[in-house]
């Protein structure tokens, strides 16, 4: 998908496009971690927001975030999409745990 511009992606209803932050390479104590230790980051910046989601029962769910917000999300939530060597995340609204203020 290297030929698709991220700015052209519009998430489907109920989804959010997030650019994950870089995984920490150093601990708080200053110890550098090897590349084999790379853990998936759990926070990032919202790049795009899909329209509101309507559940099977007809309830309308509004997005909990807006473009530009920094968020914390579920560790195993979402779907990875690699574009130009960067892995982006498509997350469901309910995968968002917190907004970083």
Helices and strands as residue ranges (DSSP letters): G 6-8, E 15-20, G 35-37, E 43-49, E 53-54, E 60-61, E 70-73, E 79-83, E 86-92, G 93-95, E 96-100
